[in-house]
Amino acid sequence: MRLEWPVYAFSAGVFLVFALSVQFLSLGTDAIVGLFVLLTVAYAWVAWVMIKQKAVLELHNYITCNTCGGLTPSQGKHCMNCGAEL
């Protein structure tokens, strides 16, 4: 599954909320740290959900190893799973 725009929108929203909160609300140090921790936990939870659903960002084309059947990025010369030459 390829990550689509909702993930990017959520990421941008998290950072925007933090930036606007710090900039315009004149929060104290404790509130800034608390907000940072809260947003970091929320972001980590979303990352965990994406990992559980096997939603990974496809940066590479993958090839299947003839020896073990594992996936390796196409620019690799050896299988990342068993080390066999591709």
Order of alpha helices (4+ residues) and beta strands (2+ residues): alpha-alpha-beta-beta
